[in-house]
Amino acid sequence: MTIRIMFGPDKQMPPVIHTPLPPKTEQIHTPVTDMAGIGRARKSNPSSIEKDRDKDKDKDKDKVAEILNELETYIGLIIVKRLIRDLQAFVEIQKRRTHERLIAEPLVLHMIFKGNPGTGKTTVARLVGRLFKEMGVLQKGHIIECERADLVGEYIGHTAQKTREQLKKALGGVLFIDEAYSLARGGEKDFGKEAIDALVKAMEDNKDNLVLILAGYSQEMDWFLQTNPGLRSRFPIHIDFPDYTIDELLAIGKLMFKTRQYELTTDAEDTLRFHLQILLSSHRYAGNARLVRNLVEKTVRKQAVRLFQKPSSSREELIQILPVDINLENL
């Protein structure tokens, strides 16, 4: 670039310096919304964030619906199904009230399950954990199953330690204690009382991230709650699991055979009903799925012994259950 210096006629005046202007360039205007840098952030699209949130909510709703549909596939348990759906409605409405800044009822969801063995208590407890996880009540939704031996120690201080270990495993999910009444059978000096005290404390300390379910026979659980008046108020949800009827037991048996790829002949189905009726009238806890499962497994073994006597078997023979295969001996 050339710089010119010109002197005027009056040499007393300072020279004039001419500096050429830079060539004109076309200015590019950048929209404000596209500029980024220090002090200016790109604008994000809020609608895309809201769409992602809506998708997550829809996924959670789908999972909740899937779990409730699974509950409906369980044979029997009509009252239990209704109570679980009531719980789902209660939790959801309290969440909506909280969102609208209304007073919401506290979500105290500790439960008492009462019923004979094999009536579905553990199965429903597992489903409750998964349901509460998808509804945002529990972080993990897993279940820790334990009994007296897992909680009660052999010396002073040992019980509290063992109980705390089980509680720690269950945080974020469900702690399911079967035959919970056994914790109070030893009286005041028994270490079971120490376990109860530790459980009560944990229920208060972790009420937002732990559901405790105590299960056992109906009469024994009623007695257990009477031994400690403070327990009943801490377990607002009581669910009774009735024994299965003969038709429900038969349906459970047929389903168990089907899942194992076996089929009952018409005569075998009549024989199964007959034997189940005998069990109901003679066995104290016959109205449960566990006894049916034992009968199904024994029947499958009997069929295997029968077919083993032949050098070969057709596909139909391997599937078919005959009346001779069903037997109650040593059940």
C-alpha positions as CSV (number, residue, x, y, z in Angstrom):
1,M,0.0,0.0,0.0
2,T,1.5,3.4,-1.1
3,I,1.4,6.4,1.3
4,R,1.7,9.9,-0.3
5,I,3.0,13.0,1.5
6,M,2.1,16.4,0.0
7,F,3.6,19.8,1.0
8,G,1.5,22.9,0.6
9,P,2.8,26.2,-0.7
10,D,3.3,27.5,2.9
11,K,6.2,25.5,4.2
12,Q,5.3,26.5,7.7
13,M,2.2,24.2,7.5
14,P,2.7,20.5,8.3
15,P,2.5,18.1,5.4
16,V,-0.7,16.3,4.6
17,I,-0.5,12.5,4.7
18,H,-2.9,10.6,2.4
19,T,-3.5,7.0,3.3
20,P,-5.6,5.0,0.8
21,L,-8.8,3.5,2.1
22,P,-9.0,-0.3,2.1
23,P,-11.0,-1.9,-0.7
24,K,-14.7,-2.2,0.1
25,T,-15.8,-5.8,0.9
26,E,-19.3,-7.2,0.9
27,Q,-20.6,-7.5,4.5
28,I,-22.2,-10.7,5.5
29,H,-24.9,-10.4,8.1
30,T,-25.2,-13.4,10.4
31,P,-28.6,-13.9,12.1
32,V,-28.4,-13.5,15.8
33,T,-30.0,-16.9,16.4
34,D,-27.1,-18.6,14.5
35,M,-24.3,-16.9,16.3
36,A,-22.4,-18.8,19.0
37,G,-19.5,-17.9,21.2
38,I,-18.7,-16.2,24.5
39,G,-21.7,-14.6,25.9
40,R,-24.1,-16.0,23.4
41,A,-25.5,-19.6,23.3
42,R,-27.3,-21.3,20.5
43,K,-31.0,-21.4,21.0
44,S,-32.3,-25.0,21.6
45,N,-35.6,-26.2,20.5
46,P,-37.8,-26.6,23.6
47,S,-40.3,-28.6,21.7
48,S,-37.8,-31.4,21.1
49,I,-37.1,-31.6,24.9
50,E,-40.8,-31.8,25.7
51,K,-41.2,-34.5,23.1
52,D,-38.5,-36.6,24.7
53,R,-40.1,-36.2,28.1
54,D,-43.5,-37.2,26.6
55,K,-41.9,-40.3,25.1
56,D,-40.4,-41.3,28.4
57,K,-43.7,-40.9,30.1
58,D,-45.4,-43.0,27.4
59,K,-42.8,-45.7,27.9
60,D,-43.4,-45.8,31.6
61,K,-47.1,-46.0,31.1
62,D,-46.6,-48.9,28.6
63,K,-44.5,-50.8,31.2
64,V,-47.1,-50.2,33.9
65,A,-49.8,-51.5,31.6
66,E,-47.7,-54.5,30.7
67,I,-47.2,-55.4,34.4
68,L,-50.9,-55.0,35.2
69,N,-51.8,-57.1,32.2
70,E,-49.4,-59.8,33.5
71,L,-51.3,-59.6,36.8
72,E,-54.5,-60.3,35.0
73,T,-53.1,-63.5,33.6
74,Y,-52.7,-64.9,37.1
75,I,-55.4,-67.5,37.8
76,G,-57.8,-66.5,40.6
77,L,-56.6,-63.7,43.0
78,I,-59.6,-61.5,42.1
79,I,-59.5,-59.5,45.3
80,V,-55.7,-59.2,45.1
81,K,-55.9,-57.9,41.6
82,R,-58.5,-55.3,42.6
83,L,-56.4,-54.0,45.5
84,I,-53.2,-53.8,43.4
85,R,-55.1,-51.6,40.8
86,D,-56.5,-49.5,43.7
87,L,-52.9,-49.0,44.9
88,Q,-51.9,-48.0,41.4
89,A,-54.7,-45.4,41.2
90,F,-53.9,-44.0,44.6
91,V,-50.2,-43.5,43.8
92,E,-50.9,-41.9,40.5
93,I,-53.4,-39.4,41.9
94,Q,-51.1,-38.4,44.7
95,K,-48.4,-37.7,42.1
96,R,-50.8,-35.6,40.1
97,R,-51.9,-33.6,43.3
98,T,-48.2,-33.0,44.1
99,H,-47.6,-31.7,40.6
100,E,-50.5,-29.3,41.0
101,R,-49.1,-28.2,44.4
102,L,-52.1,-29.7,46.3
103,I,-51.8,-31.5,49.6
104,A,-51.0,-35.2,48.9
105,E,-51.4,-38.2,51.1
106,P,-48.1,-39.7,52.3
107,L,-47.1,-42.8,50.3
108,V,-46.9,-45.3,53.1
109,L,-47.0,-48.6,51.1
110,H,-45.8,-51.2,53.6
111,M,-48.0,-54.3,53.5
112,I,-49.2,-57.4,55.2
113,F,-49.8,-60.4,53.1
114,K,-52.0,-63.1,54.8
115,G,-52.7,-66.5,53.4
116,N,-51.6,-70.2,53.2
117,P,-48.4,-71.3,51.4
118,G,-48.6,-71.4,47.7
119,T,-51.4,-68.8,47.3
120,G,-49.3,-66.3,45.3
121,K,-47.9,-64.0,48.0
122,T,-44.3,-64.1,46.8
123,T,-45.3,-63.8,43.1
124,V,-47.4,-60.7,43.8
125,A,-44.7,-59.2,46.0
126,R,-42.3,-59.4,43.0
127,L,-44.8,-57.8,40.7
128,V,-45.5,-55.0,43.2
129,G,-41.8,-54.1,43.3
130,R,-41.6,-53.9,39.5
131,L,-44.9,-51.9,39.4
132,F,-43.7,-49.3,41.9
133,K,-40.4,-48.9,40.1
134,E,-42.1,-48.1,36.8
135,M,-44.4,-45.7,38.6
136,G,-41.4,-43.9,40.1
137,V,-42.1,-44.9,43.7
138,L,-39.0,-47.1,44.1
139,Q,-35.6,-46.6,42.5
140,K,-34.9,-50.3,41.7
141,G,-38.0,-52.3,42.3
142,H,-36.1,-55.5,43.1
143,I,-37.2,-57.9,45.9
144,I,-35.1,-59.4,48.8
145,E,-36.8,-62.5,50.2
146,C,-35.8,-63.5,53.7
147,E,-37.1,-65.3,56.8
148,R,-36.3,-65.4,60.5
149,A,-32.9,-67.1,60.0
150,D,-31.7,-64.3,57.7
151,L,-32.5,-61.7,60.4
152,V,-32.1,-63.1,63.8
153,G,-28.6,-63.7,65.2
154,E,-27.2,-65.9,68.0
155,Y,-25.9,-63.2,70.4
156,I,-26.6,-59.7,71.5
157,G,-25.9,-57.2,68.7
158,H,-25.7,-59.9,66.0
159,T,-29.4,-59.6,65.1
160,A,-29.3,-55.8,64.4
161,Q,-26.3,-56.3,62.2
162,K,-27.9,-59.1,60.2
163,T,-31.1,-57.2,59.8
164,R,-29.3,-54.1,58.7
165,E,-27.5,-56.1,56.0
166,Q,-30.8,-57.3,54.6
167,L,-32.3,-53.8,54.7
168,K,-29.3,-52.4,52.9
169,K,-29.7,-55.0,50.1
170,A,-33.4,-54.1,49.8
171,L,-33.0,-50.3,49.6
172,G,-34.7,-49.1,46.5
173,G,-37.0,-52.1,46.4
174,V,-39.0,-54.6,48.5
175,L,-38.0,-56.5,51.6
176,F,-40.2,-59.5,51.7
177,I,-40.2,-61.4,55.0
178,D,-42.0,-64.8,55.0
179,E,-43.4,-66.3,58.2
180,A,-42.8,-62.9,59.8
181,Y,-44.8,-63.9,62.9
182,S,-41.8,-66.1,63.9
183,L,-39.9,-63.0,64.9
184,A,-42.2,-62.6,67.9
185,R,-42.5,-66.2,69.0
186,G,-39.6,-66.2,71.4
187,G,-41.0,-63.6,73.8
188,E,-39.4,-60.5,75.3
189,K,-35.9,-62.1,75.7
190,D,-35.8,-63.5,72.2
191,F,-33.5,-61.8,69.6
192,G,-36.5,-61.6,67.2
193,K,-37.7,-58.5,69.1
194,E,-34.4,-56.8,68.2
195,A,-35.0,-57.6,64.6
196,I,-38.5,-56.1,64.8
197,D,-37.1,-52.9,66.4
198,A,-34.5,-52.6,63.6
199,L,-37.2,-53.0,60.9
200,V,-39.4,-50.4,62.5
201,K,-36.5,-47.9,62.5
202,A,-35.6,-48.6,58.9
203,M,-39.2,-48.1,57.8
204,E,-39.1,-44.6,59.2
205,D,-35.6,-43.8,58.0
206,N,-36.2,-45.0,54.4
207,K,-39.9,-44.5,54.0
208,D,-39.4,-43.0,50.5
209,N,-37.2,-45.8,49.2
210,L,-38.3,-49.0,50.8
211,V,-41.4,-51.1,50.9
212,L,-41.6,-53.8,53.6
213,I,-44.0,-56.7,53.1
214,L,-44.6,-59.1,56.0
215,A,-46.2,-62.4,55.0
216,G,-47.6,-65.5,56.7
217,Y,-50.6,-67.5,57.7
218,S,-53.7,-65.4,58.5
219,Q,-54.2,-66.3,62.1
220,E,-50.5,-66.2,63.0
221,M,-50.1,-62.7,61.3
222,D,-53.1,-61.4,63.2
223,W,-51.5,-62.6,66.5
224,F,-48.2,-61.1,65.5
225,L,-49.7,-57.7,64.9
226,Q,-51.4,-57.8,68.3
227,T,-48.0,-58.5,70.1
228,N,-46.8,-55.1,68.9
229,P,-49.6,-52.5,68.6
230,G,-47.2,-50.1,66.9
231,L,-46.8,-52.5,63.9
232,R,-50.4,-52.4,62.7
233,S,-50.4,-48.7,62.2
234,R,-47.2,-48.9,60.2
235,F,-48.7,-51.4,57.7
236,P,-51.8,-49.7,56.3
237,I,-52.2,-52.2,53.5
238,H,-53.5,-55.7,54.3
239,I,-54.1,-58.2,51.5
240,D,-55.7,-61.6,52.1
241,F,-54.7,-64.4,49.7
242,P,-57.5,-67.0,49.6
243,D,-57.1,-70.6,48.8
244,Y,-57.7,-71.6,45.2
245,T,-61.0,-73.2,44.2
246,I,-61.1,-76.6,42.5
247,D,-61.7,-74.9,39.1
248,E,-58.8,-72.6,39.7
249,L,-56.5,-75.4,40.7
250,L,-57.5,-77.4,37.6
251,A,-56.8,-74.3,35.4
252,I,-53.4,-73.9,37.1
253,G,-52.5,-77.5,36.5
254,K,-53.5,-77.4,32.9
255,L,-51.4,-74.2,32.4
256,M,-48.4,-75.9,34.0
257,F,-48.7,-78.9,31.7
258,K,-49.1,-76.5,28.7
259,T,-45.9,-74.5,29.5
260,R,-44.0,-77.8,29.7
261,Q,-45.5,-78.9,26.3
262,Y,-47.7,-81.6,27.6
263,E,-51.5,-82.1,27.0
264,L,-54.1,-83.9,29.1
265,T,-56.5,-86.2,27.4
266,T,-60.1,-85.7,28.2
267,D,-60.0,-88.7,30.6
268,A,-56.8,-87.4,32.2
269,E,-58.3,-84.0,32.8
270,D,-61.2,-85.7,34.6
271,T,-58.8,-87.8,36.6
272,L,-56.8,-84.7,37.6
273,R,-60.0,-83.0,38.8
274,F,-60.9,-86.1,40.8
275,H,-57.5,-86.2,42.5
276,L,-57.5,-82.4,43.2
277,Q,-60.9,-82.8,44.8
278,I,-59.5,-85.5,47.1
279,L,-56.6,-83.2,48.0
280,L,-58.9,-80.4,48.9
281,S,-60.9,-82.5,51.3
282,S,-58.0,-84.2,52.9
283,H,-55.0,-81.8,52.9
284,R,-54.9,-78.7,55.2
285,Y,-53.2,-76.5,52.6
286,A,-54.4,-78.2,49.5
287,G,-55.9,-75.1,47.9
288,N,-52.6,-73.8,46.7
289,A,-50.5,-73.8,43.5
290,R,-47.5,-75.4,45.1
291,L,-49.3,-78.7,45.7
292,V,-50.5,-78.6,42.1
293,R,-47.0,-78.1,40.9
294,N,-45.8,-81.1,42.9
295,L,-48.6,-83.2,41.3
296,V,-47.7,-82.0,37.8
297,E,-44.0,-82.8,38.2
298,K,-44.8,-86.2,39.6
299,T,-47.2,-86.9,36.7
300,V,-44.5,-86.0,34.2
301,R,-42.1,-88.4,35.9
302,K,-44.7,-91.2,35.8
303,Q,-45.3,-90.6,32.1
304,A,-41.5,-90.8,31.5
305,V,-41.3,-94.2,33.3
306,R,-44.3,-95.5,31.2
307,L,-42.8,-94.4,27.9
308,F,-39.3,-95.6,28.8
309,Q,-40.6,-99.2,28.7
310,K,-41.1,-98.8,24.9
311,P,-38.1,-98.8,22.4
312,S,-39.4,-95.5,20.8
313,S,-42.1,-92.9,21.2
314,S,-43.9,-90.7,18.8
315,R,-44.3,-87.0,19.2
316,E,-47.9,-87.4,20.2
317,E,-47.0,-89.9,22.9
318,L,-44.3,-87.6,24.3
319,I,-46.9,-84.8,24.6
320,Q,-49.9,-86.8,25.9
321,I,-50.7,-87.3,29.6
322,L,-52.9,-90.3,30.3
323,P,-55.0,-91.0,33.4
324,V,-52.6,-93.7,34.5
325,D,-49.8,-91.1,34.8
326,I,-51.7,-89.2,37.5
327,N,-51.2,-90.5,41.0
328,L,-51.3,-89.0,44.5
329,E,-49.1,-91.6,46.3
330,N,-46.3,-90.0,48.3
331,L,-47.4,-86.5,47.3
